[in-house]
């Protein structure tokens, strides 16, 4: 009996984590330092996170080394020949990211685009 309950609990927990990770899928918009409009597209497959954004010159930048574990997010962007590590937390329809660019800490808040 205990094994059945434990097995069921593990399956439910696993499915809830997988569905939570799926919440990141889609387009997200925000502003860097309340000045520059940005847009990201994300896709989660298990703990692997892929996607892209548009760079300062209008070019597409592909996410590298993307990971999502629960509500923790991390990925790397190459902007102006510099790898920028982004780390953050997913909270419902809000994604809060922190990064350091050229010695300056910054924060980026993205909201999921509603279709």
C-alpha positions as CSV (number, residue, x, y, z in Angstrom):
1,X,0.0,0.0,0.0
2,X,2.8,2.4,0.9
3,X,4.6,1.7,-2.3
4,X,1.5,2.5,-4.3
5,X,1.0,5.8,-2.5
6,X,4.7,6.7,-2.9
7,X,4.7,5.8,-6.6
8,X,1.5,7.8,-7.2
9,X,3.0,10.8,-5.4
10,X,6.2,10.6,-7.4
11,X,4.3,10.5,-10.7
12,X,2.1,13.4,-9.7
13,X,5.1,15.4,-8.6
14,X,7.0,14.7,-11.8
15,X,4.1,15.6,-14.0
16,X,3.6,18.9,-12.1
17,X,7.2,19.8,-12.6
18,X,7.0,19.0,-16.3
19,X,3.9,21.1,-16.7
20,X,5.4,24.0,-14.7
21,X,8.5,24.0,-17.0
22,X,6.1,24.2,-20.0
23,X,4.8,27.5,-18.7
24,X,8.0,29.2,-20.1
25,X,7.1,28.2,-23.6
26,X,6.3,31.1,-25.9
27,X,7.1,34.7,-26.3
28,X,8.2,37.0,-23.4
29,X,8.6,40.8,-23.5
30,X,10.1,43.4,-21.2
31,X,12.6,46.2,-20.8
32,X,16.3,46.1,-19.8
33,X,17.0,48.7,-17.1
34,X,13.6,50.2,-17.9
35,X,15.0,51.6,-21.1
36,X,15.4,49.0,-23.9
37,X,12.5,46.9,-25.2
38,X,13.4,43.2,-25.5
39,X,11.6,40.1,-26.7
40,X,12.5,36.5,-26.0
41,X,11.1,33.2,-27.3
42,X,11.6,30.2,-25.1
43,X,10.9,26.4,-25.4
44,X,11.5,23.9,-22.6
45,X,12.0,20.2,-23.3
46,X,12.4,18.5,-19.9
47,X,15.2,20.5,-18.2
48,X,16.6,21.8,-21.5
49,X,15.8,25.4,-22.4
50,X,16.2,26.7,-25.9
51,X,15.2,30.0,-27.5
52,X,16.3,33.3,-28.9
53,X,16.2,37.0,-28.6
54,X,17.1,40.0,-30.8
55,X,20.4,41.7,-30.3
56,X,21.2,45.5,-30.3
57,X,22.0,45.4,-34.0
58,X,18.7,43.6,-34.8
59,X,20.3,40.2,-35.2
60,X,18.9,37.0,-33.8
61,X,20.8,35.7,-30.8
62,X,20.3,32.0,-29.9
63,X,20.3,30.9,-26.2
64,X,23.2,28.6,-25.3
65,X,23.5,26.2,-22.4
66,X,19.8,26.8,-21.4
67,X,18.5,25.0,-18.3
68,X,15.2,25.0,-16.4
69,X,14.8,23.2,-13.2
70,X,11.6,23.9,-11.3
71,X,11.3,27.6,-11.5
72,X,15.1,28.3,-11.8
73,X,16.3,29.4,-15.2
74,X,19.7,29.9,-16.7
75,X,21.2,30.4,-20.1
76,X,24.0,32.2,-21.9
77,X,23.7,34.9,-24.6
78,X,26.6,36.1,-26.8
79,X,26.1,39.8,-27.1
80,X,28.8,41.9,-28.9
81,X,31.2,39.0,-28.7
82,X,30.8,38.6,-24.9
83,X,29.1,35.6,-23.3
84,X,26.5,36.9,-20.8
85,X,25.1,34.4,-18.2
86,X,21.5,35.0,-17.4
87,X,20.0,33.5,-14.2
88,X,16.5,33.9,-13.0
89,X,13.2,32.7,-11.5
90,X,10.0,32.0,-13.2
91,X,6.9,33.1,-11.2
92,X,3.7,32.5,-13.1
93,X,3.6,34.9,-16.0
94,X,6.7,36.8,-14.9
95,X,10.4,35.9,-15.5
96,X,13.0,37.9,-13.4
97,X,16.5,37.6,-14.8
98,X,19.8,38.9,-13.5
99,X,23.0,39.3,-15.4
100,X,26.4,41.1,-15.4
101,X,27.5,43.0,-18.5
102,X,30.9,44.7,-18.6
103,X,31.1,44.7,-14.8
104,X,27.6,46.1,-14.3
105,X,24.9,44.1,-12.6
106,X,21.5,44.4,-14.2
107,X,18.0,43.0,-13.9
108,X,15.5,42.2,-16.6
109,X,11.8,41.5,-15.9
110,X,9.8,39.8,-18.7
111,X,6.1,39.2,-19.0
112,X,4.6,36.3,-21.0
113,X,2.8,37.5,-24.1
114,X,-0.9,36.5,-24.0
115,X,-2.3,35.3,-27.3
